[in-house]
Amino acid sequence: MEALTSRPLPLIEGYRLDNARSVLIALGSAAGTAKEVVDELRADGQPVGLVKVISFRPFPSDFLRRTLAGIDRVGVVDRSLSPGGHPALFAEVAATMAGEPRNLRSFVAGLGGRDIKREHLLDAYRDLDASEADDRVHYLGLRSTP
């Protein structure tokens, strides 16, 4: 990309990953809100971080794998559903992390153009720290049925 634009264009951006045990992965504006939440939780002494995916295609698998090395809990925040499958960003991250032992969770928020609020992301970090990985999609800020 740098050859085309004459400026460096990262594929992913890590935020406060030093000593992080729990990390959310997000795209776009959700990452801005997540940075504020990370700062708030870090101020409380919680070892959390964020990875913002800047380029979805081609998916930056190698960069992501290296960035997440040593991180135990990873949550992926998607803004869309995929009936009959996993949300797109989560599916790519899961494929990238296949075979690696870590707690990987799928979160969906902001459906229908709703805002992803700091409370939603706080809930995601809490859920990530409180439980083990499972295959369910966890909805943030929506009413869900069991």
C-alpha positions as CSV (number, residue, x, y, z in Angstrom):
1,M,0.0,0.0,0.0
2,E,2.8,2.4,0.8
3,A,4.1,2.1,-2.8
4,L,0.8,3.3,-4.1
5,T,0.2,6.1,-1.6
6,S,3.7,7.2,-0.7
7,R,2.8,7.0,3.0
8,P,2.7,4.1,5.4
9,L,-0.7,2.6,5.8
10,P,-0.9,0.0,8.6
11,L,-3.3,-2.9,8.3
12,I,-4.0,-3.0,12.0
13,E,-3.4,-0.7,14.9
14,G,-2.7,-2.0,18.4
15,Y,-3.6,0.2,21.4
16,R,-2.3,-0.3,24.9
17,L,-1.3,-3.9,24.3
18,D,1.6,-3.9,26.7
19,N,0.9,-6.5,29.4
20,A,-2.7,-6.9,28.2
21,R,-4.5,-10.1,29.1
22,S,-7.9,-9.2,27.5
23,V,-8.2,-7.5,24.1
24,L,-11.1,-6.5,21.9
25,I,-10.8,-6.4,18.1
26,A,-13.0,-3.8,16.3
27,L,-13.4,-1.9,13.0
28,G,-14.1,1.7,12.4
29,S,-15.8,4.0,14.8
30,A,-16.3,1.3,17.4
31,A,-12.5,1.3,17.9
32,G,-12.6,5.0,18.9
33,T,-15.1,4.3,21.7
34,A,-13.1,1.2,22.7
35,K,-10.0,3.3,23.2
36,E,-11.8,5.4,25.7
37,V,-13.0,2.3,27.5
38,V,-9.4,0.9,27.5
39,D,-8.1,4.1,29.0
40,E,-10.8,3.9,31.7
41,L,-10.1,0.3,32.6
42,R,-6.3,0.8,32.5
43,A,-6.7,3.6,35.0
44,D,-8.4,1.1,37.3
45,G,-5.5,-1.3,36.8
46,Q,-7.1,-3.7,34.5
47,P,-4.7,-5.2,31.8
48,V,-6.9,-4.6,28.7
49,G,-6.1,-3.5,25.1
50,L,-7.5,-3.0,21.7
51,V,-6.7,-4.0,18.1
52,K,-8.3,-1.9,15.4
53,V,-8.5,-3.6,12.0
54,I,-7.9,-1.0,9.4
55,S,-7.8,-3.2,6.3
56,F,-10.3,-6.0,6.2
57,R,-9.3,-7.2,2.7
58,P,-6.9,-8.7,2.3
59,F,-7.3,-9.8,5.9
60,P,-4.0,-9.1,7.9
61,S,-3.8,-12.6,9.4
62,D,0.0,-12.6,9.9
63,F,0.0,-9.2,11.5
64,L,-2.9,-10.1,13.7
65,R,-1.3,-13.4,14.8
66,R,1.9,-11.6,15.8
67,T,0.1,-8.8,17.5
68,L,-2.0,-11.2,19.6
69,A,0.9,-13.4,20.6
70,G,0.7,-14.0,24.4
71,I,-2.8,-12.6,24.9
72,D,-5.2,-15.0,26.6
73,R,-8.6,-13.5,26.0
74,V,-9.8,-12.0,22.7
75,G,-13.2,-10.6,21.9
76,V,-14.3,-9.6,18.5
77,V,-16.9,-6.8,18.0
78,D,-18.9,-7.0,14.8
79,R,-21.7,-4.6,13.6
80,S,-23.4,-7.2,11.5
81,L,-24.9,-10.7,11.7
82,S,-24.4,-13.6,9.4
83,P,-27.4,-15.9,9.6
84,G,-26.3,-19.5,9.6
85,G,-22.7,-18.5,10.3
86,H,-20.4,-16.3,12.4
87,P,-20.2,-12.6,11.9
88,A,-17.5,-11.6,9.3
89,L,-14.8,-10.2,11.5
90,F,-15.1,-12.9,14.0
91,A,-15.0,-15.6,11.3
92,E,-11.7,-14.1,10.0
93,V,-10.2,-13.8,13.5
94,A,-11.2,-17.4,14.4
95,A,-9.7,-18.7,11.2
96,T,-6.5,-16.8,11.9
97,M,-6.3,-18.1,15.5
98,A,-7.3,-21.7,14.7
99,G,-5.5,-24.2,16.8
100,E,-4.2,-21.6,19.3
101,P,-5.3,-22.0,22.9
102,R,-7.1,-18.8,23.9
103,N,-10.5,-17.6,25.0
104,L,-12.1,-16.2,21.8
105,R,-15.6,-14.6,22.0
106,S,-17.9,-13.1,19.4
107,F,-19.8,-9.8,20.3
108,V,-22.4,-8.1,18.1
109,A,-23.4,-4.5,18.7
110,G,-24.6,-1.5,16.8
111,L,-27.2,-3.3,14.7
112,G,-29.5,-1.2,12.6
113,G,-27.2,1.8,12.9
114,R,-27.4,2.0,16.6
115,D,-24.4,3.5,18.5
116,I,-22.0,1.2,20.2
117,K,-21.8,2.8,23.6
118,R,-19.0,2.6,26.2
119,E,-21.3,0.6,28.5
120,H,-21.6,-2.1,25.7
121,L,-17.8,-2.4,25.5
122,L,-17.4,-2.4,29.3
123,D,-19.8,-5.4,29.3
124,A,-17.7,-7.1,26.6
125,Y,-14.5,-6.7,28.6
126,R,-16.3,-8.0,31.8
127,D,-17.7,-11.0,29.9
128,L,-14.4,-11.7,28.4
129,D,-12.7,-11.8,31.8
130,A,-15.5,-13.7,33.6
131,S,-16.1,-16.7,31.4
132,E,-14.6,-19.2,29.1
133,A,-14.9,-19.2,25.3
134,D,-18.0,-20.5,23.7
135,D,-19.5,-20.6,20.2
136,R,-22.4,-18.3,20.9
137,V,-22.7,-14.8,19.6
138,H,-23.0,-12.3,22.5
139,Y,-25.3,-9.4,21.8
140,L,-24.4,-6.0,23.4
141,G,-27.0,-3.4,24.0
142,L,-29.9,-5.5,22.6
143,R,-32.6,-7.6,24.1
144,S,-32.0,-11.2,23.3
145,T,-34.0,-14.4,23.8
146,P,-32.4,-17.4,25.5
